[in-house]
Amino acid sequence: MPGLRGYLAALAVLGVGAAVTVLVQADGLATLLTGGGVSIALFVAVGARLLLTVAQGSLTSRFAASAQAAMRRRLLDATGDPGVTATRITKGVDATATYLTGYLPAMVFSVLVPIAVLARLFTADLTSALIVTATVPLIPLFGALIGAHTRARTQWTLLTRLGGHFLDVVRGLPTLKLFGRAQAQTRIVREMADAHADATIRTLKVAFLSALVLELVATLSIALVAVPIGFRLLSGSMTAHTAMLVLVLAPEAYLPLRAAGAKFHAAAEGLTALKEILSAPTATRRSGTQTRRLGPPKVVFDRVSVHYGETRALSEVDLTIHPGEHLALAGPSGSGKSTLLAVLLGFVEPTSGRVLVDGVDLRDLDHSSWLRDTAWLPQRPTLFRGSLKENTGGRRVDDIVADLPDGYATQIGELGAGLSAGQRQRVGLARALSRTEAGLVLLDEPTARLDARTEATVLAGAKELLPGRTAVLVAHRPALAALASRTVELKHGVTA
């Protein structure tokens, strides 16, 4: 994450300052409570501690705002499921605030302040220092044991799944109503929402239990320090100033750990969301300047691997597509077919390996020029608000407008609102057909979810689009695969 190291360094500086003020304040309070009077150092320490708290709040809020803005910009370039991306942009980015402004600073302070307090206790009273040293680790230990049962990851997974499914339902509502399936989807959405609510309640139960345990451990630990001090004061083996200093300092050793523990569960969901946001695949912004000759290209995948965080989408794919060849990609859902197309489009950069286009690394090509040389028809074409003519690039395909009263003047909404799934796919086909200069054609299951009549229309357009071009077709249906001259199967990101 950009700026994270600087943020942690600034927090460390504030943590050191807080540790110093804690020590000075404790010594001043011990002197005051044992009859030594008020010292200027005490006022300075209290004022400095207040200023450090204000500075910490300002620093954390500024960094969180900057980091969240960067995360939203990153997600706007994401190439994954739109529903999941929308959930991450809204709920996910907001959830990271607790981690960035609460838990992370608390973790930094929980390392620096207890070390400083223990160092001072060893110089003041060895017995008390040993007791604190032995009991301080109990707080993170019990916190880790209870935190192991948290369901924050499950809770966030359920939320993203709910968001993605809900968006799909809203998009397909007219079709669901047409076939009488709207009520069934309502039940599914309700069940997913109930599952998320149950996961949230379970997480809250664990959070309340851990807070109780941490407070109990800290209280008993302080009692273990205070009781022996009382007996030693009665026996005269400890001065009042030393006893008061230890009693003031001991709670300060546990306080940062208790604060970090209290924020752990609130920040767990944000940390999970942060990891997913940073590992989400995004469209690359390359700076290549080379351009290629017009015509069908030769494409070579040279040991190409793509990892999304811990997920392996492609694994050392070696594949050669000759100029003018029509290649079909087959394989089960999730095998990496769409990722391979995303790499070829330049939207996803390989984790390792390279893609050669006519012998030139794809990363060295001018991205805009490469996209102009490519005709792409995805599963769900992205349509924009405007006329049908504007969305097809002026290409006239009469089958698209046969059932629309205003023909090419028909106004459509964002994402093709007002058109059926088949009509949206035909608009995307018309847009691809308008790329007459393109030497490469990419078809990503363009006939999925289409009826037989619309599929025949799309296939007829595809046959018109393919001749004289290099083509890669992601095909589940035999009719589309039949347009290819060769078929390659992908399984778990590996070519069979």
Helices and strands as residue ranges (DSSP letters): H 4-33, H 40-76, H 82-87, I 88-92, H 93-98, I 99-103, H 104-124, H 126-135, H 138-147, H 152-171, H 173-178, H 182-235, H 240-279, E 299-308, E 311-321, E 326-330, H 337-345, E 352-357, E 360-361, G 362-364, H 367-372, E 374-377, E 386-387, H 388-391, H 398-401, G 407-409, E 411-412, G 414-416, H 421-433, E 440-444, H 452-465, E 470-474, H 478-481, E 486-491, E 494-495
